[in-house]
Amino acid sequence: MEPRRKPRQVRAELTRERILTAAAHVFAEHGYAAGTTNRIAERARISIGSLYQYFPNKDAILAELLIQHVDRGTWTSAAELDLSPGTLEATVRALIRDAIDNHSDDPRLLRVMIEEAPVSQELLDTIDRHGKLRTAQIRDVLLRHPDIRVGDVDIAAEIILFTVEMNTHKFMAAPGTIPVETFERELVAMVTRYLRGDR
């Protein structure tokens, strides 16, 4: 599942990115099963042989798309937030809005990535690296915000990350009749009550 060739020249990097962009469109439009390497090559306007110089199969392409998805995620740091008393709900909203924004590009592609992406060591390493970084960022917010009332900050940071990410992935990958604003409002209320120690 590892990419065959890591581009060293600008032209090669552009070709690789063209393949990934084409694959994202093909997987979103046709699904993973029908998203063949031939369709991807055609969409990228390259030969199938050129595609295979970069990726051995569509599994490797999808795995790389997922790694890029994880790497692209941006998060608001504690230094950028107002952590004064009485701002807990706004702080939680900013954290949840980051998760929603990071998953709002293309719900069909997100669903394919979640349901079909093969697991490579590079993907596991990327997820682990981002999980540790994000948990540390959330932990920093929890330690600095005066309205937080949790028993164990380390466990709370893990719980919040898992709760927000898993629910956001599920919701954004399969948008139904519930508006995003309603999902956001309910998730903010739930996490805020937990962090405030409401019983």
C-alpha positions in Angstrom: 0.0 0.0 0.0 3.0 2.3 0.1 3.3 4.8 -2.7 5.9 3.6 -5.2 7.6 6.9 -5.9 8.2 9.9 -3.7 8.5 12.8 -6.2 11.8 14.8 -6.1 11.0 17.3 -8.8 8.2 19.8 -9.0 6.7 18.3 -12.2 6.6 14.8 -10.5 5.0 16.3 -7.4 2.4 18.0 -9.5 1.6 14.8 -11.3 1.2 13.0 -8.0 -1.1 15.7 -6.7 -3.1 15.5 -9.9 -3.6 11.8 -9.4 -4.7 12.4 -5.8 -7.1 15.1 -6.8 -8.6 13.0 -9.6 -8.9 10.0 -7.2 -10.8 12.2 -4.7 -13.3 13.2 -7.4 -13.6 9.6 -8.7 -14.1 8.0 -5.3 -16.7 10.7 -4.3 -18.6 10.3 -7.6 -18.4 6.6 -8.2 -17.6 5.1 -4.8 -14.6 3.0 -3.9 -15.6 -0.2 -5.7 -16.2 1.6 -9.0 -13.4 4.0 -8.5 -10.9 2.1 -10.6 -7.3 3.2 -11.4 -8.3 3.5 -15.1 -11.0 6.0 -14.1 -8.5 7.9 -11.9 -5.9 8.0 -14.7 -8.5 9.2 -17.2 -9.7 11.9 -14.8 -6.0 13.0 -14.2 -5.4 12.9 -17.9 -2.4 10.6 -17.6 -1.7 7.1 -18.8 -2.4 4.2 -16.5 1.3 3.4 -16.7 2.2 6.8 -15.3 -0.3 6.3 -12.5 1.4 3.0 -11.6 4.8 4.8 -11.4 3.4 6.7 -8.4 0.9 4.2 -6.7 0.8 0.4 -7.0 -3.1 0.3 -6.7 -6.1 2.3 -5.6 -5.7 1.2 -2.0 -2.4 3.1 -1.8 -4.1 6.1 -3.4 -7.0 6.1 -0.9 -4.5 5.6 2.0 -2.6 8.6 0.9 -5.8 10.7 0.6 -6.6 9.8 4.2 -3.1 10.7 5.4 -3.5 14.0 3.7 -6.9 14.5 5.3 -5.4 13.9 8.7 -2.4 16.1 8.0 -4.6 19.0 6.8 -6.6 19.3 10.0 -6.1 22.7 11.8 -6.9 23.4 15.4 -7.3 26.5 17.5 -4.6 26.6 20.2 -5.2 27.7 23.8 -3.2 30.9 23.1 -5.8 31.9 20.4 -8.9 31.3 22.7 -10.4 33.6 25.3 -9.9 31.5 28.5 -11.4 33.9 30.9 -14.2 32.8 33.4 -17.6 32.4 31.8 -16.2 31.5 28.3 -16.3 27.7 28.5 -19.2 27.3 26.1 -17.5 29.5 23.5 -14.2 27.6 24.0 -15.9 24.3 23.4 -17.7 25.7 20.4 -14.4 26.7 18.9 -12.9 23.2 19.4 -16.0 21.5 17.9 -16.1 24.0 15.0 -12.5 23.1 14.1 -13.5 19.4 13.9 -16.6 20.2 11.7 -14.5 22.5 9.4 -11.8 19.8 9.1 -14.5 17.4 7.8 -16.7 19.5 5.7 -15.0 19.3 2.3 -16.8 16.4 0.7 -19.0 14.1 2.7 -19.0 11.4 0.0 -15.2 11.2 0.0 -15.1 11.3 3.8 -17.4 8.3 3.9 -15.3 6.4 1.4 -12.1 7.2 3.4 -13.7 6.1 6.7 -15.3 2.9 5.4 -12.8 1.7 2.8 -9.3 3.0 3.5 -6.8 0.3 4.0 -4.7 0.6 7.1 -1.0 1.1 6.5 1.7 1.7 9.0 2.1 5.3 7.7 -1.6 5.9 8.3 -1.4 4.5 11.8 1.7 6.6 12.6 0.0 9.7 11.2 -3.2 9.1 13.2 -1.1 8.4 16.4 1.0 11.6 15.9 -2.0 13.8 15.4 -3.9 12.2 18.2 -1.1 12.9 20.6 -0.7 16.5 19.4 -4.4 17.2 19.5 -4.8 15.5 23.0 -2.0 17.8 24.3 -3.7 20.8 22.8 -7.0 20.0 24.5 -5.2 19.2 27.7 -3.6 22.6 27.6 -7.0 24.3 27.2 -8.4 22.2 30.1 -5.5 23.1 32.4 -5.8 26.8 31.6 -9.6 27.4 31.6 -10.9 28.4 35.0 -14.4 26.9 34.5 -13.2 23.3 34.0 -14.3 20.8 36.7 -13.0 17.4 35.8 -11.4 14.8 38.0 -8.5 13.8 35.6 -7.4 16.3 32.9 -5.5 13.7 31.0 -8.5 11.3 30.7 -10.8 14.2 30.0 -8.7 15.3 27.1 -8.7 11.8 25.6 -12.5 11.5 26.1 -13.2 14.9 24.5 -11.0 14.1 21.5 -12.6 10.8 20.9 -16.1 12.0 21.5 -15.8 15.0 19.2 -13.8 13.3 16.4 -15.9 10.1 16.3 -19.2 11.9 16.3 -18.1 14.5 13.8 -16.7 11.8 11.5 -20.0 9.9 11.6 -22.2 13.0 11.2 -20.2 14.7 8.4 -19.7 11.4 6.4 -23.4 10.7 6.3 -25.3 14.0 6.5 -29.0 13.4 7.0 -31.9 15.6 7.8 -30.3 17.1 10.9 -28.7 20.5 10.1 -25.0 20.9 11.0 -25.9 23.8 13.3 -28.1 21.5 15.4 -25.4 18.8 15.6 -22.9 21.5 16.7 -25.2 23.0 19.3 -26.0 19.6 20.9 -22.4 18.4 20.9 -21.3 21.8 22.4 -23.9 21.5 25.1 -22.9 17.9 26.0 -19.2 18.6 26.2 -19.7 21.9 28.1 -21.8 20.1 30.7 -19.2 17.4 31.1 -16.3 19.9 31.5 -18.3 22.1 33.9 -18.9 19.1 36.1 -22.7 19.4 35.8 -24.4 16.5 37.5 
